[in-house]
Amino acid sequence: MLFTPNDLLLDSGAVMPSNFNFSIRTVNSIHLAFKGSDSYWESYRAGEGDRLTERFEFKQGWQTVYARYIETPLVKVTLSDGTVGWGEANAGIGPEVVCLIVNELLAQMIEGQEFENPAGLWDFLYDSQRGRGYSSGYWLDALAAIDIAVWDAIGKREQSPVAALLVPVPRKRFDVYLSGVRRATLEERVDHVNSWIDTGLKGAKIFLTGDVDAGADELDALMRGAPGLEQWMVDTLWMCSHESAEVGKRVYGDRGVRFFECPLQPEDLAGHQELVTKPGAPIALGEHFRSRYQMEAWVQKPRALDVYQPDIGRTGFTDYMIQKEIAEKVAVPTTPHMGSGVSVFQAATLQCAAVASPEFLQEFQGGLSDRLAEASDTGWQYRDGGFELPDRPGIGVEINEALLEPFIVKG
């Protein structure tokens, strides 16, 4: 039942349990939208040159598009024995694409088929399109959502939390850091951080642009206003030039930040390799990778990062474990990234945190954690600055399908 060296070897040399065979009776995906709720950014710096469309927003100073309200693809898998599992991809932009891939393509490929274990399913679906170049993007997002759902179902069938199926002794408790201090004014941001410190929070990550002077001013003000916070992380969302990234690495390192995340463009392997050699804060990234095949070059010498951050809504459990092993074999620690998603995605990420390196706080999307509260019965409860691994099978979340109806996007 455990992730042990005697089990099935995969391409990377990583292993996966060989006795978790299963057959999928049905798989389907639904598009959920939480209209009228806050966006991923909430009210952070609202109105400072933002460009809005019906569904999307571009924040001044960043290139990446975000959803104006939370949207996500939810996947339901039913095994041949009737066990149900739930999965969710980190696909806040265009979740209907994931739904189409799952419902119109993948369902026909895997329903009624028997697989030795989840790794066999992941490899089968990856192999089915790798020759056509579908080795990332929405195709892999769909694979991740199905993989999470299958592991959830197997955990329920085996009456075990997923983390306890992945490693012999998962962590029973871990602390988290808040992902983003998303309030409109500095005073509100300081108050927000302090309110979280009162709950036991030990760390927070702030989103800055490529303007290092402005970023340092923001960080200094927050550190002065919330001196009780132990750790700060900085994420510039790929917006630095080579020159400003080198300066930022030194400036943020001088202020003791735990890591400097996503400094350069996500394709810039050589630039990151050079940046890692410069003095300053450790470089963290990894959320844009979907598979072991994309990330391996970034952790090999000359490595392009110091801290690896896979996103479970893009890797699933299966490839997360393989990517984690690849990184750890070359002494690069892994801490899961937590992007945009609701209770299923967050629960899957927290299961992975229970098997990750204990030297880092786990990222937590506090502003998104309750979006599906009405339809979710979750064992993951934040308290005293972190989470305890719930004594529940699967990922630790049950979904009440009848209560999903108000959020389902039809047509």
N, C-alpha and C positions, 0 to 999 in steps of 0.2 A: 504493500500500500504506500510505500514511501519512495521518495526521490533518492535512489541509492545507486552506487556504481555498478551494481550487478544487473541493472535493467537495460532497456533498449538504448543503444548509442545512436545519436543523431549526427548530421553532417559536421557540426562544429566540434564534436567530441563531448558535448553535453549529453545528459541522460534524461529519460522520462520513464515513469512507471510503465511496465509492460503488461500489467494485469488489469488495467482499467478499460477493458473492452466495452463497447457500447454500440447501439444502433439508434439512429435518429428517426423517429416516426414523423415528426413535423418540425418545421422551422419557419417563423415568420417575423417580420419587423414592422413597427409602427413609428410614425413621425409624431413626436410630441412637441408642442409649443406652449410657452407660458406667457401669453400676451398680457400686457398690463403690469408685468413684474419688472423689476430693475434689470438692466442689462448686465453683462459680465463686468462692465466698468462701474456699475452703479452711478454715482454722481461725480466721479472723479474728474476734476478740471472741466466740467461741463461747459460748453459754449465757447471754449478757447480755440476757435477755428475748426470745430468738428464738422464733418459732412455727413448728413443723414439721408438714408433712403427709407423706403417702407420697412425693410427688414434689417438693413445693415448700417453700421457706423464706422467712420474712419476718425480716429483720435489724432489731434494735432501733435506732430512730432513722431508718429509711428506709421509704418507702412502697412501693417497687417489689418485686414478687415475683421470686424467683430459683429456679432448679432445684436440688434437693438433689444431683443428679448431672448430669453433662453430657449433654444431649440435643441432637440437631441433625437437620435434613433435608438429605440429600445427593441431588443430581440428576445423572443421567447423560443426555447427549444424544448420539445417533448421527446424523451427517449422512448424506446419500444416498450419499456416496462411501465410507462406512464409518468415517470419522474420528470418534473418541470424545472428548467433552469432559466435564469434571466441574464442577459448581457447588454452592454451599452458601449458604443464607440464614442471617442472624443471627436465628434464631427458637428460642431456647433454651426458651421456654415454649410448649407446644403445637406442636411441629414436625410432628405428625401432621396438623395442619390444612393446612400447606403441602403435605405429601405428597398429601392428598386433592385439593387444588386442582390440583396438577400432573397427577396420574394420572387423575382423573375428569373434569376440565374442560379444562385447557389442552392436554393431549395431543390431544384431539379437534379442537381449533381449529387446531393448527399442524403436526401430522404430515402430511407429503406436500405442504405448501405451500412455495413458493419465496419467498425474501426477498432484497431487493437488498443488505441489510447488517443488522447487529444492531439499528441504530436503527429500521429498518423493522419488525422483529419487536416491539421494545419498544412502539413507537407503536401497532401493530396491537392488541396485547393490552391496552394502557392504554385505547385508544379503545373497545374492546369492552365495557367496563363503566363508563366514566367517567360516562355519563349516568345510571347507577343509583347513583352516589355511592361506588363502590368505587375510591377514589383514594388509599388508603393501607392500612396494616395487612397482613394475611396475603396479600391479593391481590398487593400490590406486593412482598412478600417472595418470593413464588413467581416473579414476573417477574425479580427480581434473581438468584435462583438459576439460572434458565434462561439469563439473559443472560451470567452468568459462564461457564456451561458452553459456550455457543455461542462466546464469545470464546476459551475454552481450545481448542475444536476448531479454530477458524479459525487460531489461532496455530500449532497443530500442523500444519495443512494447509499454511500458509505458511512453516513452519519458522522461526518467529520468536517470541521472548518477546512477550507481549501488550503490555508497556510500549513496545516498539519499534514496535508497530503504532499506538499512540496518539499518540506524539510522535516527531519525528525523532531526538532524542538524549536518551534517558532517563538518569537518574543511574545510574552503575555501582555506587555504594556509598552507604549512608546509615546514620546512627546512630539508635538507638532509645532510648525510655524505658520503664521497667517500669511496667505498668499494675497498680497496687495493691501494697501491702506487706502481704500477708495472713498475718499470724502472730498468735497469740493474745495475747502479752504484748509490752509495749514493748521489753523486752530482746531478745526473739526478732525483733522487727521491725528493730531496729537491726542485729543480727547478719546478718539476711537482706539488708538493703541493702548492708552492707559486703562480703558475699560476692559480690554482683553487681558492686560497684565493682571488685573484684579481677579481674573478667572484662573490664573496660574500659567498663562502663556509665556513662553520663554523667547520666542523669536518672531520676526516678521520680514517679509520680502517687499521691497518697494520697486515700482516700475518707473524708470527714468529714461529720458531721451539720450541722444548722443552728445548733448551739451554737457560736458563734464563739470564746468563751473557751476551751472545751475543745479546739476545733480548733487554736487558736493554741498551746496547751500541747503538744498532740501534735506539731505541726510543729516547734516549738522543740526538743523533746526529740530528734526524729529528726535535725534539722540539727546539733545538738550531738554526737549519737552517730555520725553519718556525715558528717563535715565534708568528705570528699573528693568528695561528689556535687555536680555543677555546677549542676543544674537541678531544681527542685521544681515540681510542678503540684498543684493542689487541685481536687477534684471533690466537691460536696455533694449530687449526685444529686437536684436540684430541691427541696431541703428547707429553704431559707432563706425567711424572710418578706422583704418589701420592706425593712424596717428592718435586719434582720440581714445581708441581702445587701449593703447599702450599707456597713455596718460591716466585714463580711468582705472586701469588695473593697479597702477601705483597709488593714485589718490584714494581709491576705495580701500586698498590694502592698508594704507597708512591709518585708516579709520577702523581697521579691524573687522571689516565685513567677512562673513564666513565664506562666501564665494561671490564671484562676479559672473552673472549668467547671460548667455546669448549676446556676446558683445558684437560679433561680426555677422555678415550674411551667412545663412545656414549652409550654403554650398562651398564656403571658403575654407577648404581643408588646409591649404598651405598657410593662409593667414592665421588661422588658429594655432597651427603648429609653431609658427614663429612667436605668436603672442604668449604661448605657454612658457616660453623660455625667459620672458621678461619678468622683472621683479614686481611683486604686488600680490593682490588677492588671487586665490585659486580660480581657475576657469571651469564653469559648469555649463553643460548643455546636453541635449539628447532627445528632447521632446519631439523633434521633427523626424526622427528615424522610426520606421515601421518594423524593420527586420534585422536579423543578425548580419545579413549580407551588406546592409548599408553602413552599419556602425563599426564594423571590425577595424577598418583602416584608421579610424579616428582614435582608437585606444592603443594601437601598435606603435612602436617607436618609428619615427619621432611622433609622440602622441600629440593630439590636438586639444586635449582637455584634461582636467585634474579630477573632476567629479562627473560621473555619468548619470543622466536623468531620463531613463526611459518612461514613456507615458503608456500606462496600461490600456487605455482606451484606443491605442494604436498598435500595441504589441500583443495584447492578450496575455494570459498567464504563461502559455507555452513558450513563446519566444522571449518573454521577459526573463524567464529562468535561464534560457540559453545565452541571451545577451549579458545578463548579470555574471554568468560564469566566464564568458569571454573576457569581460572587463576585469574581473577579480583575478584571473590567471596572470594578468600583467599588472597587478597591484593598483588597479583603478577602482575606487569604491563606488557603489551604486546606491542612489536614493531615488525612489520613484517621483516623477513629476505628476502633479495633479492639475489638469486643465479644466475645461468646461464640461460639466456633466452633472447628473442628478444622483439619486441615492445608489443606483446599481453600479455606476462607474466609480463613485466614491468608495463604495464598499469593496470593490475589486482592488482599487488602489491601496486601501488600508490593509487588505489581506497580504498584498505584496510588501507593504511596509513591515509587516510582522516577520518577514524573512530577509529583510535588507540589512545593510550595515548599520550597527548601532551608533556609529560616530556622528550621524547627522539627524537633526530634527526632520520629521516628515512634513511635506507641504500639505496644507489643508485649505480648501476653499470654503471658508466660513460663510461667505455671502451666498453660496449656492446650495448649502447643505440641506435646506428645508424646502426646496422647490417642489418636491413630490411627496411632501410629508403626509398629505391626505391619503395617498394610495400606497404608502410604504410602511411596513412594520420592520424597523431596522434594529439590530442589536448593537450598532455602533453609536455610542453616546459619548460626546465630548465632555470631559470633566477634568479639572485640576491640570489643565495644560496639555492633555493628550487623550489617548484612547486605550482601552483594554480589548484584547482579542475576544470577541463574544463567543460564548459556548453554544454556538449554533452551527448546524451543518451548512455546507455551501459557502456562499460569500457573506451570509449573515443578514440577508434582506428577503422579506416576503412581499410580493406585489398583489394588491387587491385589484384585479382587472376591471371590476365594475366601476371603480373610482378613477380609472384612467380616462374614461369617456370625455370629460370636459376638455382634456388637453390634446386629444387626437386630432391631427390635421388630416382631413379627408380630401380625396381627389387630387 
